[in-house]
Amino acid sequence: MQLLVVEDDISLNNSIRRFLVNTMQADVVQAHSLDAANETIKNQAQKLDLVITDIGLADGTGFDVMDTLRTHQPDASVVVITGHNSTEEILMAMRRGAIDFLIKPFELNDLVTAIWRSSNAHSNAEVKPSYPKALTSDTRGNTSGNWKKSTRTSLLETIQAS
């Protein structure tokens, strides 16, 4: 699996990379800025399967990363990470095609769940989840973020209404 991690916090980026390499034997490319992410997406010889991107980057946003990705590697899945528990940001990410999102601080095992969801959606287009299904809980009743059920329900209703 070819992954790109876009996170301007170098320590967090390195932690994510180490975890993914050690636990999933993933091939991980790192970018610490929007410019570096855009260059990687445009020039990556091997097709990216998944991009994990922070929303808040020093020189742009994860939404900018998603725009570049859709132009140059439209089949790649996206998992968004953010330090803000903003319904507006999460809605925008999901509308732009993010498969999942994680709110910092998050457990690295939650990242594995998000990657699993993404790889299932990526491997079989017929079962690719719609936005509401992408926010449903896993078999243990957990979501990717530490959301209360009422918040999740409210967000799902907002997405379905739009």
MODELLER restraints for C-alpha pairs under 7 A, 6 or more apart:
rsr = mdl.restraints
at = mdl.atoms
rsr.add(forms.Gaussian(group=physical.xy_distance, feature=features.Distance(at['CA:1:A'], at['CA:26:A']), mean=5.31, stdev=0.5))
rsr.add(forms.Gaussian(group=physical.xy_distance, feature=features.Distance(at['CA:1:A'], at['CA:27:A']), mean=6.03, stdev=0.5))
rsr.add(forms.Gaussian(group=physical.xy_distance, feature=features.Distance(at['CA:1:A'], at['CA:49:A']), mean=6.22, stdev=0.5))
rsr.add(forms.Gaussian(group=physical.xy_distance, feature=features.Distance(at['CA:2:A'], at['CA:26:A']), mean=6.40, stdev=0.5))
rsr.add(forms.Gaussian(group=physical.xy_distance, feature=features.Distance(at['CA:2:A'], at['CA:27:A']), mean=4.94, stdev=0.5))
rsr.add(forms.Gaussian(group=physical.xy_distance, feature=features.Distance(at['CA:2:A'], at['CA:28:A']), mean=6.13, stdev=0.5))
rsr.add(forms.Gaussian(group=physical.xy_distance, feature=features.Distance(at['CA:2:A'], at['CA:48:A']), mean=5.11, stdev=0.5))
rsr.add(forms.Gaussian(group=physical.xy_distance, feature=features.Distance(at['CA:2:A'], at['CA:49:A']), mean=5.31, stdev=0.5))
rsr.add(forms.Gaussian(group=physical.xy_distance, feature=features.Distance(at['CA:2:A'], at['CA:50:A']), mean=6.72, stdev=0.5))
rsr.add(forms.Gaussian(group=physical.xy_distance, feature=features.Distance(at['CA:3:A'], at['CA:27:A']), mean=6.10, stdev=0.5))
rsr.add(forms.Gaussian(group=physical.xy_distance, feature=features.Distance(at['CA:3:A'], at['CA:28:A']), mean=4.79, stdev=0.5))
rsr.add(forms.Gaussian(group=physical.xy_distance, feature=features.Distance(at['CA:3:A'], at['CA:29:A']), mean=6.11, stdev=0.5))
rsr.add(forms.Gaussian(group=physical.xy_distance, feature=features.Distance(at['CA:3:A'], at['CA:48:A']), mean=5.91, stdev=0.5))
rsr.add(forms.Gaussian(group=physical.xy_distance, feature=features.Distance(at['CA:3:A'], at['CA:49:A']), mean=6.02, stdev=0.5))
rsr.add(forms.Gaussian(group=physical.xy_distance, feature=features.Distance(at['CA:3:A'], at['CA:50:A']), mean=4.96, stdev=0.5))
rsr.add(forms.Gaussian(group=physical.xy_distance, feature=features.Distance(at['CA:3:A'], at['CA:51:A']), mean=5.71, stdev=0.5))
rsr.add(forms.Gaussian(group=physical.xy_distance, feature=features.Distance(at['CA:4:A'], at['CA:28:A']), mean=5.76, stdev=0.5))
rsr.add(forms.Gaussian(group=physical.xy_distance, feature=features.Distance(at['CA:4:A'], at['CA:29:A']), mean=4.75, stdev=0.5))
rsr.add(forms.Gaussian(group=physical.xy_distance, feature=features.Distance(at['CA:4:A'], at['CA:30:A']), mean=5.71, stdev=0.5))
rsr.add(forms.Gaussian(group=physical.xy_distance, feature=features.Distance(at['CA:4:A'], at['CA:50:A']), mean=6.47, stdev=0.5))
rsr.add(forms.Gaussian(group=physical.xy_distance, feature=features.Distance(at['CA:4:A'], at['CA:51:A']), mean=4.70, stdev=0.5))
rsr.add(forms.Gaussian(group=physical.xy_distance, feature=features.Distance(at['CA:4:A'], at['CA:52:A']), mean=6.19, stdev=0.5))
rsr.add(forms.Gaussian(group=physical.xy_distance, feature=features.Distance(at['CA:5:A'], at['CA:13:A']), mean=6.75, stdev=0.5))
rsr.add(forms.Gaussian(group=physical.xy_distance, feature=features.Distance(at['CA:5:A'], at['CA:29:A']), mean=6.34, stdev=0.5))
rsr.add(forms.Gaussian(group=physical.xy_distance, feature=features.Distance(at['CA:5:A'], at['CA:30:A']), mean=4.98, stdev=0.5))
rsr.add(forms.Gaussian(group=physical.xy_distance, feature=features.Distance(at['CA:5:A'], at['CA:31:A']), mean=6.15, stdev=0.5))
rsr.add(forms.Gaussian(group=physical.xy_distance, feature=features.Distance(at['CA:5:A'], at['CA:51:A']), mean=5.94, stdev=0.5))
rsr.add(forms.Gaussian(group=physical.xy_distance, feature=features.Distance(at['CA:5:A'], at['CA:52:A']), mean=4.83, stdev=0.5))
rsr.add(forms.Gaussian(group=physical.xy_distance, feature=features.Distance(at['CA:5:A'], at['CA:53:A']), mean=5.95, stdev=0.5))
rsr.add(forms.Gaussian(group=physical.xy_distance, feature=features.Distance(at['CA:6:A'], at['CA:30:A']), mean=6.20, stdev=0.5))
rsr.add(forms.Gaussian(group=physical.xy_distance, feature=features.Distance(at['CA:6:A'], at['CA:31:A']), mean=4.81, stdev=0.5))
rsr.add(forms.Gaussian(group=physical.xy_distance, feature=features.Distance(at['CA:6:A'], at['CA:32:A']), mean=5.77, stdev=0.5))
rsr.add(forms.Gaussian(group=physical.xy_distance, feature=features.Distance(at['CA:6:A'], at['CA:33:A']), mean=6.83, stdev=0.5))
rsr.add(forms.Gaussian(group=physical.xy_distance, feature=features.Distance(at['CA:6:A'], at['CA:37:A']), mean=6.40, stdev=0.5))
rsr.add(forms.Gaussian(group=physical.xy_distance, feature=features.Distance(at['CA:6:A'], at['CA:52:A']), mean=6.08, stdev=0.5))
rsr.add(forms.Gaussian(group=physical.xy_distance, feature=features.Distance(at['CA:6:A'], at['CA:53:A']), mean=4.53, stdev=0.5))
rsr.add(forms.Gaussian(group=physical.xy_distance, feature=features.Distance(at['CA:6:A'], at['CA:54:A']), mean=6.14, stdev=0.5))
rsr.add(forms.Gaussian(group=physical.xy_distance, feature=features.Distance(at['CA:7:A'], at['CA:13:A']), mean=5.45, stdev=0.5))
rsr.add(forms.Gaussian(group=physical.xy_distance, feature=features.Distance(at['CA:7:A'], at['CA:31:A']), mean=6.56, stdev=0.5))
rsr.add(forms.Gaussian(group=physical.xy_distance, feature=features.Distance(at['CA:7:A'], at['CA:32:A']), mean=5.20, stdev=0.5))
rsr.add(forms.Gaussian(group=physical.xy_distance, feature=features.Distance(at['CA:7:A'], at['CA:33:A']), mean=6.95, stdev=0.5))
rsr.add(forms.Gaussian(group=physical.xy_distance, feature=features.Distance(at['CA:7:A'], at['CA:53:A']), mean=6.14, stdev=0.5))
rsr.add(forms.Gaussian(group=physical.xy_distance, feature=features.Distance(at['CA:7:A'], at['CA:54:A']), mean=5.37, stdev=0.5))
rsr.add(forms.Gaussian(group=physical.xy_distance, feature=features.Distance(at['CA:8:A'], at['CA:32:A']), mean=4.25, stdev=0.5))
rsr.add(forms.Gaussian(group=physical.xy_distance, feature=features.Distance(at['CA:8:A'], at['CA:33:A']), mean=5.70, stdev=0.5))
rsr.add(forms.Gaussian(group=physical.xy_distance, feature=features.Distance(at['CA:8:A'], at['CA:57:A']), mean=5.94, stdev=0.5))
rsr.add(forms.Gaussian(group=physical.xy_distance, feature=features.Distance(at['CA:8:A'], at['CA:58:A']), mean=6.92, stdev=0.5))
rsr.add(forms.Gaussian(group=physical.xy_distance, feature=features.Distance(at['CA:10:A'], at['CA:32:A']), mean=6.72, stdev=0.5))
rsr.add(forms.Gaussian(group=physical.xy_distance, feature=features.Distance(at['CA:17:A'], at['CA:28:A']), mean=6.21, stdev=0.5))
rsr.add(forms.Gaussian(group=physical.xy_distance, feature=features.Distance(at['CA:20:A'], at['CA:26:A']), mean=5.78, stdev=0.5))
rsr.add(forms.Gaussian(group=physical.xy_distance, feature=features.Distance(at['CA:21:A'], at['CA:27:A']), mean=6.69, stdev=0.5))
rsr.add(forms.Gaussian(group=physical.xy_distance, feature=features.Distance(at['CA:21:A'], at['CA:28:A']), mean=6.94, stdev=0.5))
rsr.add(forms.Gaussian(group=physical.xy_distance, feature=features.Distance(at['CA:31:A'], at['CA:37:A']), mean=5.18, stdev=0.5))
rsr.add(forms.Gaussian(group=physical.xy_distance, feature=features.Distance(at['CA:33:A'], at['CA:57:A']), mean=6.28, stdev=0.5))
rsr.add(forms.Gaussian(group=physical.xy_distance, feature=features.Distance(at['CA:33:A'], at['CA:58:A']), mean=6.73, stdev=0.5))
rsr.add(forms.Gaussian(group=physical.xy_distance, feature=features.Distance(at['CA:33:A'], at['CA:59:A']), mean=6.36, stdev=0.5))
rsr.add(forms.Gaussian(group=physical.xy_distance, feature=features.Distance(at['CA:34:A'], at['CA:57:A']), mean=6.71, stdev=0.5))
rsr.add(forms.Gaussian(group=physical.xy_distance, feature=features.Distance(at['CA:34:A'], at['CA:59:A']), mean=5.89, stdev=0.5))
rsr.add(forms.Gaussian(group=physical.xy_distance, feature=features.Distance(at['CA:34:A'], at['CA:60:A']), mean=5.79, stdev=0.5))
rsr.add(forms.Gaussian(group=physical.xy_distance, feature=features.Distance(at['CA:34:A'], at['CA:65:A']), mean=6.52, stdev=0.5))
rsr.add(forms.Gaussian(group=physical.xy_distance, feature=features.Distance(at['CA:37:A'], at['CA:65:A']), mean=6.76, stdev=0.5))
rsr.add(forms.Gaussian(group=physical.xy_distance, feature=features.Distance(at['CA:38:A'], at['CA:65:A']), mean=6.54, stdev=0.5))
rsr.add(forms.Gaussian(group=physical.xy_distance, feature=features.Distance(at['CA:38:A'], at['CA:68:A']), mean=6.37, stdev=0.5))
rsr.add(forms.Gaussian(group=physical.xy_distance, feature=features.Distance(at['CA:41:A'], at['CA:69:A']), mean=6.37, stdev=0.5))
rsr.add(forms.Gaussian(group=physical.xy_distance, feature=features.Distance(at['CA:41:A'], at['CA:72:A']), mean=6.77, stdev=0.5))
rsr.add(forms.Gaussian(group=physical.xy_distance, feature=features.Distance(at['CA:42:A'], at['CA:72:A']), mean=6.01, stdev=0.5))
rsr.add(forms.Gaussian(group=physical.xy_distance, feature=features.Distance(at['CA:48:A'], at['CA:76:A']), mean=5.69, stdev=0.5))
rsr.add(forms.Gaussian(group=physical.xy_distance, feature=features.Distance(at['CA:49:A'], at['CA:76:A']), mean=4.75, stdev=0.5))
rsr.add(forms.Gaussian(group=physical.xy_distance, feature=features.Distance(at['CA:49:A'], at['CA:77:A']), mean=6.23, stdev=0.5))
rsr.add(forms.Gaussian(group=physical.xy_distance, feature=features.Distance(at['CA:50:A'], at['CA:76:A']), mean=5.16, stdev=0.5))
rsr.add(forms.Gaussian(group=physical.xy_distance, feature=features.Distance(at['CA:50:A'], at['CA:77:A']), mean=4.66, stdev=0.5))
rsr.add(forms.Gaussian(group=physical.xy_distance, feature=features.Distance(at['CA:50:A'], at['CA:78:A']), mean=5.65, stdev=0.5))
rsr.add(forms.Gaussian(group=physical.xy_distance, feature=features.Distance(at['CA:51:A'], at['CA:76:A']), mean=6.92, stdev=0.5))
rsr.add(forms.Gaussian(group=physical.xy_distance, feature=features.Distance(at['CA:51:A'], at['CA:77:A']), mean=6.26, stdev=0.5))
rsr.add(forms.Gaussian(group=physical.xy_distance, feature=features.Distance(at['CA:51:A'], at['CA:78:A']), mean=4.86, stdev=0.5))
rsr.add(forms.Gaussian(group=physical.xy_distance, feature=features.Distance(at['CA:51:A'], at['CA:79:A']), mean=6.32, stdev=0.5))
rsr.add(forms.Gaussian(group=physical.xy_distance, feature=features.Distance(at['CA:52:A'], at['CA:78:A']), mean=5.85, stdev=0.5))
rsr.add(forms.Gaussian(group=physical.xy_distance, feature=features.Distance(at['CA:52:A'], at['CA:79:A']), mean=4.76, stdev=0.5))
rsr.add(forms.Gaussian(group=physical.xy_distance, feature=features.Distance(at['CA:52:A'], at['CA:80:A']), mean=5.78, stdev=0.5))
rsr.add(forms.Gaussian(group=physical.xy_distance, feature=features.Distance(at['CA:53:A'], at['CA:62:A']), mean=5.64, stdev=0.5))
rsr.add(forms.Gaussian(group=physical.xy_distance, feature=features.Distance(at['CA:53:A'], at['CA:79:A']), mean=6.46, stdev=0.5))
rsr.add(forms.Gaussian(group=physical.xy_distance, feature=features.Distance(at['CA:53:A'], at['CA:80:A']), mean=5.08, stdev=0.5))
rsr.add(forms.Gaussian(group=physical.xy_distance, feature=features.Distance(at['CA:53:A'], at['CA:81:A']), mean=5.91, stdev=0.5))
rsr.add(forms.Gaussian(group=physical.xy_distance, feature=features.Distance(at['CA:54:A'], at['CA:62:A']), mean=5.49, stdev=0.5))
rsr.add(forms.Gaussian(group=physical.xy_distance, feature=features.Distance(at['CA:54:A'], at['CA:80:A']), mean=5.81, stdev=0.5))
rsr.add(forms.Gaussian(group=physical.xy_distance, feature=features.Distance(at['CA:54:A'], at['CA:81:A']), mean=4.63, stdev=0.5))
rsr.add(forms.Gaussian(group=physical.xy_distance, feature=features.Distance(at['CA:54:A'], at['CA:82:A']), mean=5.44, stdev=0.5))
rsr.add(forms.Gaussian(group=physical.xy_distance, feature=features.Distance(at['CA:55:A'], at['CA:61:A']), mean=5.07, stdev=0.5))
rsr.add(forms.Gaussian(group=physical.xy_distance, feature=features.Distance(at['CA:55:A'], at['CA:62:A']), mean=4.05, stdev=0.5))
rsr.add(forms.Gaussian(group=physical.xy_distance, feature=features.Distance(at['CA:55:A'], at['CA:63:A']), mean=6.63, stdev=0.5))
rsr.add(forms.Gaussian(group=physical.xy_distance, feature=features.Distance(at['CA:55:A'], at['CA:80:A']), mean=6.73, stdev=0.5))
rsr.add(forms.Gaussian(group=physical.xy_distance, feature=features.Distance(at['CA:55:A'], at['CA:81:A']), mean=6.40, stdev=0.5))
rsr.add(forms.Gaussian(group=physical.xy_distance, feature=features.Distance(at['CA:55:A'], at['CA:82:A']), mean=5.49, stdev=0.5))
rsr.add(forms.Gaussian(group=physical.xy_distance, feature=features.Distance(at['CA:56:A'], at['CA:62:A']), mean=6.45, stdev=0.5))
rsr.add(forms.Gaussian(group=physical.xy_distance, feature=features.Distance(at['CA:56:A'], at['CA:82:A']), mean=6.95, stdev=0.5))
rsr.add(forms.Gaussian(group=physical.xy_distance, feature=features.Distance(at['CA:77:A'], at['CA:98:A']), mean=6.82, stdev=0.5))
rsr.add(forms.Gaussian(group=physical.xy_distance, feature=features.Distance(at['CA:77:A'], at['CA:99:A']), mean=6.58, stdev=0.5))
rsr.add(forms.Gaussian(group=physical.xy_distance, feature=features.Distance(at['CA:77:A'], at['CA:118:A']), mean=6.16, stdev=0.5))
rsr.add(forms.Gaussian(group=physical.xy_distance, feature=features.Distance(at['CA:77:A'], at['CA:122:A']), mean=6.51, stdev=0.5))
rsr.add(forms.Gaussian(group=physical.xy_distance, feature=features.Distance(at['CA:78:A'], at['CA:98:A']), mean=4.74, stdev=0.5))
rsr.add(forms.Gaussian(group=physical.xy_distance, feature=features.Distance(at['CA:78:A'], at['CA:99:A']), mean=5.77, stdev=0.5))
rsr.add(forms.Gaussian(group=physical.xy_distance, feature=features.Distance(at['CA:79:A'], at['CA:98:A']), mean=5.59, stdev=0.5))
rsr.add(forms.Gaussian(group=physical.xy_distance, feature=features.Distance(at['CA:79:A'], at['CA:99:A']), mean=5.74, stdev=0.5))
rsr.add(forms.Gaussian(group=physical.xy_distance, feature=features.Distance(at['CA:79:A'], at['CA:100:A']), mean=4.92, stdev=0.5))
rsr.add(forms.Gaussian(group=physical.xy_distance, feature=features.Distance(at['CA:79:A'], at['CA:101:A']), mean=5.41, stdev=0.5))
rsr.add(forms.Gaussian(group=physical.xy_distance, feature=features.Distance(at['CA:79:A'], at['CA:114:A']), mean=6.97, stdev=0.5))
rsr.add(forms.Gaussian(group=physical.xy_distance, feature=features.Distance(at['CA:80:A'], at['CA:98:A']), mean=6.61, stdev=0.5))
rsr.add(forms.Gaussian(group=physical.xy_distance, feature=features.Distance(at['CA:80:A'], at['CA:100:A']), mean=6.36, stdev=0.5))
rsr.add(forms.Gaussian(group=physical.xy_distance, feature=features.Distance(at['CA:80:A'], at['CA:101:A']), mean=4.47, stdev=0.5))
rsr.add(forms.Gaussian(group=physical.xy_distance, feature=features.Distance(at['CA:80:A'], at['CA:102:A']), mean=6.27, stdev=0.5))
rsr.add(forms.Gaussian(group=physical.xy_distance, feature=features.Distance(at['CA:81:A'], at['CA:101:A']), mean=5.52, stdev=0.5))
rsr.add(forms.Gaussian(group=physical.xy_distance, feature=features.Distance(at['CA:81:A'], at['CA:102:A']), mean=4.71, stdev=0.5))
rsr.add(forms.Gaussian(group=physical.xy_distance, feature=features.Distance(at['CA:81:A'], at['CA:103:A']), mean=5.78, stdev=0.5))
rsr.add(forms.Gaussian(group=physical.xy_distance, feature=features.Distance(at['CA:81:A'], at['CA:104:A']), mean=6.83, stdev=0.5))
rsr.add(forms.Gaussian(group=physical.xy_distance, feature=features.Distance(at['CA:82:A'], at['CA:102:A']), mean=6.46, stdev=0.5))
rsr.add(forms.Gaussian(group=physical.xy_distance, feature=features.Distance(at['CA:82:A'], at['CA:103:A']), mean=5.09, stdev=0.5))
rsr.add(forms.Gaussian(group=physical.xy_distance, feature=features.Distance(at['CA:82:A'], at['CA:104:A']), mean=5.79, stdev=0.5))
rsr.add(forms.Gaussian(group=physical.xy_distance, feature=features.Distance(at['CA:83:A'], at['CA:103:A']), mean=5.70, stdev=0.5))
rsr.add(forms.Gaussian(group=physical.xy_distance, feature=features.Distance(at['CA:83:A'], at['CA:104:A']), mean=4.74, stdev=0.5))
rsr.add(forms.Gaussian(group=physical.xy_distance, feature=features.Distance(at['CA:84:A'], at['CA:103:A']), mean=6.77, stdev=0.5))
rsr.add(forms.Gaussian(group=physical.xy_distance, feature=features.Distance(at['CA:85:A'], at['CA:103:A']), mean=6.46, stdev=0.5))
rsr.add(forms.Gaussian(group=physical.xy_distance, feature=features.Distance(at['CA:94:A'], at['CA:131:A']), mean=6.18, stdev=0.5))
rsr.add(forms.Gaussian(group=physical.xy_distance, feature=features.Distance(at['CA:99:A'], at['CA:118:A']), mean=5.90, stdev=0.5))
rsr.add(forms.Gaussian(group=physical.xy_distance, feature=features.Distance(at['CA:99:A'], at['CA:134:A']), mean=5.87, stdev=0.5))
rsr.add(forms.Gaussian(group=physical.xy_distance, feature=features.Distance(at['CA:100:A'], at['CA:114:A']), mean=5.93, stdev=0.5))
rsr.add(forms.Gaussian(group=physical.xy_distance, feature=features.Distance(at['CA:100:A'], at['CA:134:A']), mean=6.24, stdev=0.5))
rsr.add(forms.Gaussian(group=physical.xy_distance, feature=features.Distance(at['CA:100:A'], at['CA:135:A']), mean=6.99, stdev=0.5))
rsr.add(forms.Gaussian(group=physical.xy_distance, feature=features.Distance(at['CA:101:A'], at['CA:144:A']), mean=6.40, stdev=0.5))
rsr.add(forms.Gaussian(group=physical.xy_distance, feature=features.Distance(at['CA:102:A'], at['CA:144:A']), mean=5.49, stdev=0.5))
rsr.add(forms.Gaussian(group=physical.xy_distance, feature=features.Distance(at['CA:102:A'], at['CA:145:A']), mean=5.23, stdev=0.5))
rsr.add(forms.Gaussian(group=physical.xy_distance, feature=features.Distance(at['CA:103:A'], at['CA:145:A']), mean=5.53, stdev=0.5))
rsr.add(forms.Gaussian(group=physical.xy_distance, feature=features.Distance(at['CA:110:A'], at['CA:144:A']), mean=5.80, stdev=0.5))
rsr.add(forms.Gaussian(group=physical.xy_distance, feature=features.Distance(at['CA:114:A'], at['CA:144:A']), mean=6.75, stdev=0.5))
rsr.add(forms.Gaussian(group=physical.xy_distance, feature=features.Distance(at['CA:121:A'], at['CA:127:A']), mean=6.17, stdev=0.5))
rsr.add(forms.Gaussian(group=physical.xy_distance, feature=features.Distance(at['CA:121:A'], at['CA:128:A']), mean=4.17, stdev=0.5))
rsr.add(forms.Gaussian(group=physical.xy_distance, feature=features.Distance(at['CA:121:A'], at['CA:129:A']), mean=6.44, stdev=0.5))
rsr.add(forms.Gaussian(group=physical.xy_distance, feature=features.Distance(at['CA:122:A'], at['CA:128:A']), mean=6.90, stdev=0.5))
rsr.add(forms.Gaussian(group=physical.xy_distance, feature=features.Distance(at['CA:132:A'], at['CA:156:A']), mean=5.51, stdev=0.5))
rsr.add(forms.Gaussian(group=physical.xy_distance, feature=features.Distance(at['CA:132:A'], at['CA:159:A']), mean=6.95, stdev=0.5))
rsr.add(forms.Gaussian(group=physical.xy_distance, feature=features.Distance(at['CA:136:A'], at['CA:143:A']), mean=6.66, stdev=0.5))
rsr.add(forms.Gaussian(group=physical.xy_distance, feature=features.Distance(at['CA:137:A'], at['CA:143:A']), mean=4.63, stdev=0.5))
